[in-house]
Amino acid sequence: MDAYLEEEFYDILTYCIENPNASDLESKKQRISMIGKELHADGGADAMENMFYSIESRIKDELGRDEAIRSWWNNISDEWKY
């Protein structure tokens, strides 16, 4: 399941980063939040951290961007505060 979520997460984040003024940005961010909640329910903050480490590396390598996106998962758990 995590591999599918990671690909979906990456695709949505890429879209959001490349289209910051898109009309459907809010719905994309809501799906990102749902992915974080699914990960947290399955593996806690460690699962969230592992996913973000992988995604941030891919964004830096493939897009050449260093985006502050961890805060999009704030309020999912008490341990996750960015």
Secondary structure, DSSP 8 states (H G I E B T S, - for coil): -HHHHHHHHHHHHHHHHH-TT-TTHHHHHHHHHHHHHHHHHHHHHHHHHHHHHHHHHHIIIII------GGGGTTS-TT---
